Amino acid sequence: DHPICKGHEFQTSNSIDSIMTSMLNTGFQATNVGKAIEEIRRMRKWRLSDVPWKEGDDEALKDPAVRKNIRARIFFAYTSNQISCGQREVIKFLVQHKMVDVIVTTAGGIEEDIIKCFEHTYMGDFKLSGKELRKKGINRIGNLLV
């Protein structure tokens, strides 16, 4: 049994939550965004109390009240291109709102974050000549101009 591929019904709801949920049945990459959102919800909802304590487990974790307060530790990993392409603000929001516990990135991720602190990144085009841009002191990352 396969769900019908269908876009979001904006007349029903305009909430970001319902829009994100509808991506599960939208198709192409939107489906994967919907699956990712489901997994994030599952991680944020999880508590140690969801797993029954059994003999041999840590005695300090036997109390249901203690188990209820222990949540999943969420690691967020990203590559440098996420900073360049405008996702820096999304990552900033996640950190500010304590939605992630640990960040893992590459040296390039840190480097590009520092670059964003000094200068804006502008929208360009994949077809622009890197050679010609470089003569003007402009670098190109995909369709982004730095």
SEFI-633155 format. One record per atom (N, C-alpha, C): residue number from 1; residue in one letter; atom name; x, y, z. Coordinates in steps of 0.02 Angstrom, whole numbers. Last residue first. Layout:
// residues N
PT   pos   code   site        X        Y        Z
PT   NUM      A     CA        X        Y        Z
...
***
This chain:
// residues 146
PT   pos   code   site        X        Y        Z
PT   146      V      N     1569     1744     -159
PT   146      V     CA     1600     1763      -95
PT   146      V      C     1654     1815     -109
PT   145      L      N     1421     1686     -227
PT   145      L     CA     1479     1730     -237
PT   145      L      C     1504     1754     -169
PT   144      L      N     1352     1530     -278
PT   144      L     CA     1360     1581     -226
PT   144      L      C     1423     1621     -240
PT   143      N      N     1332     1416     -348
PT   143      N     CA     1299     1477     -373
PT   143      N      C     1303     1533     -322
PT   142      G      N     1488     1357     -308
PT   142      G     CA     1425     1338     -341
PT   142      G      C     1393     1400     -372
PT   141      I      N     1567     1486     -255
PT   141      I     CA     1554     1419     -227
PT   141      I      C     1487     1398     -257
PT   140      R      N     1686     1598     -314
PT   140      R     CA     1621     1567     -326
PT   140      R      C     1619     1498     -293
PT   139      N      N     1759     1755     -270
PT   139      N     CA     1761     1682     -273
PT   139      N      C     1690     1656     -283
PT   138      I      N     1828     1901     -339
PT   138      I     CA     1768     1867     -315
PT   138      I      C     1778     1792     -322
PT   137      G      N     1922     1980     -400
PT   137      G     CA     1928     1968     -328
PT   137      G      C     1867     1935     -297
PT   136      K      N     1914     1985     -533
PT   136      K     CA     1882     2040     -498
PT   136      K      C     1886     2032     -422
PT   135      K      N     1971     1867     -568
PT   135      K     CA     2006     1928     -589
PT   135      K      C     1978     1990     -553
PT   134      R      N     1870     1782     -526
PT   134      R     CA     1931     1785     -487
PT   134      R      C     1972     1847     -504
PT   133      L      N     1778     1793     -629
PT   133      L     CA     1761     1818     -563
PT   133      L      C     1824     1829     -521
PT   132      E      N     1847     1727     -732
PT   132      E     CA     1831     1798     -738
PT   132      E      C     1814     1829     -670
PT   131      K      N     1853     1597     -676
PT   131      K     CA     1914     1632     -696
PT   131      K      C     1902     1707     -700
PT   130      G      N     1721     1561     -662
PT   130      G     CA     1763     1567     -603
PT   130      G      C     1826     1607     -617
PT   129      S      N     1588     1624     -746
PT   129      S     CA     1656     1602     -756
PT   129      S      C     1697     1614     -692
PT   128      L      N     1425     1564     -707
PT   128      L     CA     1474     1619     -707
PT   128      L      C     1545     1590     -710
PT   127      K      N     1336     1460     -694
PT   127      K     CA     1367     1469     -759
PT   127      K      C     1420     1525     -761
PT   126      F      N     1277     1464     -571
PT   126      F     CA     1325     1410     -583
PT   126      F      C     1365     1422     -648
PT   125      D      N     1269     1627     -505
PT   125      D     CA     1244     1578     -553
PT   125      D      C     1298     1526     -563
PT   124      G      N     1232     1701     -351
PT   124      G     CA     1260     1709     -417
PT   124      G      C     1227     1660     -464
PT   123      M      N     1200     1784     -202
PT   123      M     CA     1176     1736     -250
PT   123      M      C     1206     1752     -318
PT   122      Y      N     1334     1815      -85
PT   122      Y     CA     1282     1838     -132
PT   122      Y      C     1262     1781     -179
PT   121      T      N     1375     1834       81
PT   121      T     CA     1380     1789       24
PT   121      T      C     1321     1808      -21
PT   120      H      N     1457     1968      170
PT   120      H     CA     1397     1932      147
PT   120      H      C     1416     1884       91
PT   119      E      N     1593     1957      287
PT   119      E     CA     1563     1979      223
PT   119      E      C     1501     1938      208
PT   118      F      N     1623     1913      418
PT   118      F     CA     1656     1972      389
PT   118      F      C     1621     2000      328
PT   117      C      N     1552     1800      447
PT   117      C     CA     1553     1853      497
PT   117      C      C     1581     1918      469
PT   116      K      N     1578     1716      342
PT   116      K     CA     1511     1746      345
PT   116      K      C     1508     1802      396
PT   115      I      N     1706     1673      381
PT   115      I     CA     1699     1715      321
PT   115      I      C     1631     1751      322
PT   114      I      N     1670     1592      489
PT   114      I     CA     1710     1652      501
PT   114      I      C     1703     1700      442
PT   113      D      N     1604     1492      419
PT   113      D     CA     1567     1530      468
PT   113      D      C     1604     1595      483
PT   112      E      N     1708     1439      346
PT   112      E     CA     1655     1474      310
PT   112      E      C     1611     1514      357
PT   111      E      N     1783     1382      452
PT   111      E     CA     1812     1433      408
PT   111      E      C     1757     1473      373
PT   110      I      N     1695     1286      501
PT   110      I     CA     1716     1341      544
PT   110      I      C     1742     1399      502
PT   109      G      N     1686     1205      389
PT   109      G     CA     1626     1232      418
PT   109      G      C     1641     1291      463
PT   108      G      N     1819     1165      372
PT   108      G     CA     1788     1208      322
PT   108      G      C     1724     1240      348
PT   107      A      N     1833     1076      474
PT   107      A     CA     1869     1139      479
PT   107      A      C     1840     1189      429
PT   106      T      N     1667     1009      500
PT   106      T     CA     1734     1006      473
PT   106      T      C     1769     1073      485
PT   105      T      N     1571      967      647
PT   105      T     CA     1580      995      581
PT   105      T      C     1653      987      559
PT   104      V      N     1450      937      763
PT   104      V     CA     1509      907      732
PT   104      V      C     1514      937      663
PT   103      I      N     1378      984      915
PT   103      I     CA     1388     1000      844
PT   103      I      C     1453      969      821
PT   102      V      N     1258      929     1031
PT   102      V     CA     1327      926     1008
PT   102      V      C     1329      943      934
PT   101      D      N     1124      955     1053
PT   101      D     CA     1170      953     1110
PT   101      D      C     1243      958     1089
PT   100      V      N      989     1053      988
PT   100      V     CA     1044     1005      978
PT   100      V      C     1091     1010     1038
PT    99      M      N      902     1143     1034
PT    99      M     CA      873     1086      999
PT    99      M      C      925     1035      981
PT    98      K      N      917     1268     1098
PT    98      K     CA      938     1206     1131
PT    98      K      C      906     1144     1100
PT    97      H      N      900     1382     1029
PT    97      H     CA      840     1353     1060
PT    97      H      C      853     1284     1089
PT    96      Q      N     1026     1405      976
PT    96      Q     CA      997     1454     1022
PT    96      Q      C      938     1425     1061
PT    95      V      N     1037     1294      888
PT    95      V     CA     1081     1300      945
PT    95      V      C     1050     1347      997
PT    94      L      N      937     1322      793
PT    94      L     CA      938     1258      828
PT    94      L      C      979     1261      892
PT    93      F      N      980     1448      747
PT    93      F     CA      915     1441      780
PT    93      F      C      914     1377      822
PT    92      K      N     1101     1412      684
PT    92      K     CA     1101     1460      740
PT    92      K      C     1037     1454      780
PT    91      I      N     1051     1334      581
PT    91      I     CA     1094     1303      632
PT    91      I      C     1096     1347      694
PT    90      V      N      984     1434      510
PT    90      V     CA      946     1377      536
PT    90      V      C      986     1344      593
PT    89      E      N     1090     1516      474
PT    89      E     CA     1037     1543      517
PT    89      E      C      995     1487      547
PT    88      R      N     1162     1433      389
PT    88      R     CA     1193     1457      451
PT    88      R      C     1140     1482      500
PT    87      Q      N     1112     1405      268
PT    87      Q     CA     1086     1365      323
PT    87      Q      C     1115     1386      390
PT    86      G      N     1170     1471      161
PT    86      G     CA     1114     1503      195
PT    86      G      C     1085     1463      252
PT    85      C      N     1280     1411      103
PT    85      C     CA     1218     1414       65
PT    85      C      C     1158     1442      103
PT    84      S      N     1388     1409      194
PT    84      S     CA     1390     1452      135
PT    84      S      C     1321     1463      104
PT    83      I      N     1348     1310      283
PT    83      I     CA     1358     1378      307
PT    83      I      C     1354     1426      248
PT    82      Q      N     1347     1198      204
PT    82      Q     CA     1285     1217      237
PT    82      Q      C     1289     1289      264
PT    81      N      N     1476     1174      165
PT    81      N     CA     1431     1205      116
PT    81      N      C     1365     1227      148
PT    80      S      N     1537     1104      271
PT    80      S     CA     1548     1176      263
PT    80      S      C     1499     1209      215
PT    79      T      N     1418      990      346
PT    79      T     CA     1478     1005      306
PT    79      T      C     1480     1081      293
PT    78      Y      N     1366      935      509
PT    78      Y     CA     1355      969      445
PT    78      Y      C     1422      982      411
PT    77      A      N     1276      856      639
PT    77      A     CA     1336      860      598
PT    77      A      C     1319      894      532
PT    76      F      N     1222      851      798
PT    76      F     CA     1206      883      734
PT    76      F      C     1272      890      696
PT    75      F      N     1157      743      918
PT    75      F     CA     1217      765      883
PT    75      F      C     1195      794      816
PT    74      I      N     1064      741     1062
PT    74      I     CA     1060      749      989
PT    74      I      C     1124      780      963
PT    73      R      N     1022      627     1179
PT    73      R     CA     1073      678     1164
PT    73      R      C     1077      682     1088
PT    72      A      N      859      602     1243
PT    72      A     CA      910      585     1193
PT    72      A      C      959      642     1186
PT    71      R      N      837      628     1421
PT    71      R     CA      816      630     1351
PT    71      R      C      874      609     1306
PT    70      I      N      777      601     1577
PT    70      I     CA      836      589     1535
PT    70      I      C      813      583     1462
PT    69      N      N      663      609     1651
PT    69      N     CA      699      671     1638
PT    69      N      C      762      662     1595
PT    68      K      N      618      481     1669
PT    68      K     CA      576      526     1631
PT    68      K      C      612      590     1611
PT    67      R      N      712      427     1757
PT    67      R     CA      711      404     1687
PT    67      R      C      671      452     1642
PT    66      V      N      672      489     1875
PT    66      V     CA      738      503     1847
PT    66      V      C      739      486     1773
PT    65      A      N      548      430     1891
PT    65      A     CA      552      503     1886
PT    65      A      C      619      524     1856
PT    64      P      N      578      292     1904
PT    64      P     CA      542      316     1845
PT    64      P      C      546      393     1836
PT    63      D      N      734      235     1957
PT    63      D     CA      677      278     1976
PT    63      D      C      644      305     1913
PT    62      K      N      849      179     1900
PT    62      K     CA      789      137     1910
PT    62      K      C      726      179     1924
PT    61      L      N      972      234     1888
PT    61      L     CA      923      250     1835
PT    61      L      C      859      209     1842
PT    60      A      N     1051      184     1984
PT    60      A     CA     1035      255     1989
PT    60      A      C      982      276     1938
PT    59      E      N     1077       56     1939
PT    59      E     CA     1028       65     1992
PT    59      E      C     1005      137     1998
PT    58      D      N     1097       15     1771
PT    58      D     CA     1121       59     1825
PT    58      D      C     1064       71     1875
PT    57      D      N     1045     -155     1739
PT    57      D     CA     1051      -84     1721
PT    57      D      C     1075      -45     1782
PT    56      G      N     1023     -275     1801
PT    56      G     CA     1089     -265     1771
PT    56      G      C     1100     -193     1748
PT    55      E      N      854     -288     1758
PT    55      E     CA      908     -309     1803
PT    55      E      C      975     -304     1767
PT    54      K      N      791     -143     1673
PT    54      K     CA      797     -216     1683
PT    54      K      C      856     -230     1729
PT    53      W      N      670      -22     1632
PT    53      W     CA      731      -38     1670
PT    53      W      C      732     -114     1679
PT    52      P      N      605        6     1467
PT    52      P     CA      598      -22     1534
PT    52      P      C      666      -37     1567
PT    51      V      N      606      157     1387
PT    51      V     CA      640       92     1388
PT    51      V      C      635       64     1459
PT    50      D      N      551      276     1412
PT    50      D     CA      521      238     1357
PT    50      D      C      549      167     1354
PT    49      S      N      632      338     1503
PT    49      S     CA      573      302     1530
PT    49      S      C      536      263     1475
PT    48      L      N      716      411     1426
PT    48      L     CA      741      346     1450
PT    48      L      C      684      304     1478
PT    47      R      N      622      480     1291
PT    47      R     CA      647      484     1360
PT    47      R      C      670      415     1380
PT    46      W      N      590      564     1138
PT    46      W     CA      615      506     1174
PT    46      W      C      639      523     1244
PT    45      K      N      562      682     1068
PT    45      K     CA      511      655     1113
PT    45      K      C      538      600     1159
PT    44      R      N      672      701      988
PT    44      R     CA      656      752     1038
PT    44      R      C      605      728     1088
PT    43      M      N      666      587      905
PT    43      M     CA      723      598      949
PT    43      M      C      706      647     1004
PT    42      R      N      544      611      837
PT    42      R     CA      552      550      877
PT    42      R      C      610      559      927
PT    41      R      N      573      729      769
PT    41      R     CA      520      728      819
PT    41      R      C      527      668      866
PT    40      I      N      673      678      685
PT    40      I     CA      690      730      734
PT    40      I      C      636      733      788
PT    39      E      N      596      590      607
PT    39      E     CA      650      564      649
PT    39      E      C      670      615      703
PT    38      E      N      510      681      541
PT    38      E     CA      482      628      585
PT    38      E      C      536      601      633
PT    37      I      N      606      752      469
PT    37      I     CA      566      786      520
PT    37      I      C      535      736      568
PT    36      A      N      650      653      382
PT    36      A     CA      697      683      430
PT    36      A      C      660      717      486
PT    35      K      N      535      633      307
PT    35      K     CA      562      578      348
PT    35      K      C      610      605      401
PT    34      G      N      525      761      245
PT    34      G     CA      472      736      289
PT    34      G      C      495      680      334
PT    33      V      N      641      756      169
PT    33      V     CA      634      808      220
PT    33      V      C      581      786      270
PT    32      N      N      607      652       84
PT    32      N     CA      662      642      132
PT    32      N      C      662      695      186
PT    31      T      N      505      715       13
PT    31      T     CA      491      653       51
PT    31      T      C      545      642      104
PT    30      A      N      572      814      -53
PT    30      A     CA      526      834        0
PT    30      A      C      509      773       44
PT    29      Q      N      640      755     -158
PT    29      Q     CA      677      768      -96
PT    29      Q      C      631      789      -38
PT    28      F      N      500      668     -224
PT    28      F     CA      569      688     -232
PT    28      F      C      602      702     -165
PT    27      G      N      346      698     -130
PT    27      G     CA      387      669     -182
PT    27      G      C      456      701     -186
PT    26      T      N      245      718      -33
PT    26      T     CA      254      767      -87
PT    26      T      C      297      740     -144
PT    25      N      N      223      652       84
PT    25      N     CA      188      628       25
PT    25      N      C      195      675      -35
PT    24      L      N      299      720      176
PT    24      L     CA      307      647      172
PT    24      L      C      276      619      108
PT    23      M      N      255      849      180
PT    23      M     CA      311      833      135
PT    23      M      C      323      758      128
PT    22      S      N      164      864      281
PT    22      S     CA      138      848      214
PT    22      S      C      194      830      165
PT    21      T      N      245      906      386
PT    21      T     CA      218      838      387
PT    21      T      C      194      818      318
PT    20      M      N      268     1039      347
PT    20      M     CA      324      992      351
PT    20      M      C      299      920      350
PT    19      I      N      136     1089      360
PT    19      I     CA      171     1092      295
PT    19      I      C      228     1042      294
PT    18      S      N      111     1072      495
PT    18      S     CA       72     1034      447
PT    18      S      C      104     1034      377
PT    17      D      N      209     1161      547
PT    17      D     CA      209     1090      566
PT    17      D      C      170     1048      516
PT    16      I      N      173     1283      500
PT    16      I     CA      236     1254      475
PT    16      I      C      238     1180      490
PT    15      S      N        2     1300      454
PT    15      S     CA       54     1295      506
PT    15      S      C      116     1261      476
PT    14      N      N     -105     1311      373
PT    14      N     CA      -45     1346      352
PT    14      N      C       11     1341      403
PT    13      S      N     -229     1195      323
PT    13      S     CA     -186     1222      375
PT    13      S      C     -125     1255      345
PT    12      T      N     -322     1191      216
PT    12      T     CA     -333     1153      277
PT    12      T      C     -293     1182      335
PT    11      Q      N     -273     1265      114
PT    11      Q     CA     -338     1285      140
PT    11      Q      C     -352     1250      206
PT    10      F      N     -157     1200       77
PT    10      F     CA     -150     1260      117
PT    10      F      C     -217     1285      145
PT     9      E      N     -109     1047       65
PT     9      E     CA     -173     1081       58
PT     9      E      C     -173     1143      104
PT     8      H      N       41      999      -18
PT     8      H     CA        8     1022       43
PT     8      H      C      -57     1059       26
PT     7      G      N       31      871     -147
PT     7      G     CA       58      930     -114
PT     7      G      C       17      950      -54
PT     6      K      N       48      696     -159
PT     6      K     CA        4      754     -160
PT     6      K      C       37      811     -122
PT     5      C      N       41      530     -194
PT     5      C     CA       85      588     -198
PT     5      C      C       42      649     -207
PT     4      I      N      -34      417      -83
PT     4      I     CA      -42      457     -143
PT     4      I      C        6      516     -139
PT     3      P      N       58      278      -13
PT     3      P     CA       20      340       -8
PT     3      P      C       17      377      -74
PT     2      H      N       36      105      -49
PT     2      H     CA       77      165      -56
PT     2      H      C       34      227      -50
PT     1      D      N       42      -59        0
PT     1      D     CA        0        0        0
PT     1      D      C       44       62        0
***
